[in-house]
Amino acid sequence: MKPVLHGVLRACGLCVVAGACVALAPGQAAPPSGAPSAPREGGLPAPPSAPPTTSPTLPGWRKLATEPYRGKQDDIALASASEGIYGNGAGKIFRTTDGGESWTQVFHREGTFVRCLAYAGGDVALMGNIGPGYFPGVTDATPLYRSVDRGLTWSPVTAIEGAPVVGLCAFDVLRIPFINAGNLDHRTRVFGVGRVGGPVAFIWSDDLGASWRQGSLPAVAQMAFDVKFLDEKRGFIAAATSASVAESHALILATDDGGTTWREVYRSTRPFETTWKFSFPTKDIGYCTVQSYDPDPAASARFVAKTTDGGRTWTELPLVDDHKVRAFGIGFVDAERGWIGAMPHGFATVDGGKTWTKADFGNAVNKIRLVPADAASGANGVVAYAIGVEIHKTMVPSSAPPAP
């Protein structure tokens, strides 16, 4: 296939479609208005890349040329600093092997909503579909697709035990060390959770996504958005207490037995709230975005949840007092430095979330991925990609490895 170079969609406030502000359901991409949800095959010629934005203490971000999309795109997965895939609600997946300078469309299925992506190991990549019954136009009932050629071709996964999984919102890939014939080796376990709007699902695979087992979550969890395991036993799910956003409170569940049992470790006191995404820069320090959909303009305080004891307890840190803000993705380079993606713009901190400043790396950034720089990057450090309405990239000089 020919590489597809792309143009740019500008968005503000909530989400702009044909010049009008559109309020979204939790995590929903903006619908089209008199136009298709994505341009016809082949895309448009890309304008020159925008110059990097700047910050006093963190490097600026550079916008990459990608196919225009009317709304929030949800995930990007990286095999290395140079190779990756991203997808969106138009049922499309694009692939790069040159660090995002060009992208080739490798998958397109009408009615599929590409919600989450992961490289499981070797040549295997995974894609989770949000599934029907929540977002308009989503008709594909296959919750999971798998690639065995690094994302070039995709096939449905049918070996999922238990009740039917309607849709997925996140994957987590865990490398578990073990002794193999006197040598240190690793085996891979992949976790998946879903979904916004319910029903909830918690699944895992020990064969790089070829087959999956399914666990159960407590009744208090009615939506699930993200999953993170620190080791084979300790893990967390970002959830919400009700599938009705008006009645929902943000919720974090924890397990100490690999997902057999779960307990509540954080719940917000305010209605109209959900959690969204995790970032654990260390085994002890972790962050989770908290979203508010409260229509009351007086409900303007925004928060991020933080743990300093490995997820046993969580506290709320103020993010901003602005009713327009809705937080999505989060990524920390280390315990102190990180970003939050949000509408209408992102935020950055260099002091562990005590203070936040505006970060210009696009609207509605839903996922921030960090990987070690490779030879093609031309420097040592961490390469970060952020996907939302657009995709941005930056390089963070660092002697420490990025958080997984």
Secondary structure, 3 states (H helix, E strand, C coil): CCCECCCCCCCCCCCEECCEECCCCCCCCCCCCCCCCCCCCCCCCCCCCCCCCCCCCCCCCEECCCCCCCCCCCEEEECCCCCEEEECCCCEEEEECCCCCCEEEEEECCCCCEEEEEEEECCEEEEEECCCCCCCCCCCCCCEEEECCCCCCCEECCCECCCCCCCCCEEEEEEEEEEECCEEEEEEEEEEEECCCCCCEEEEECCCCCCEEEECCCCCCCEEEEEEECCCCCEEEEEECCCCHHHCCEEEEEECCCCCCCEEEEECCCCCEEEEEEECCCCCCEEEEEEECCCCCCCCEEEEEEECCCCCCCEEEEEEECCCCEEEEEEECCCCCEEEEEECCEEEECCCCCCCEEECCCCCCCEEEEEECCHHHCCCCEEEEEECCCEEEEEECCCCCCCC
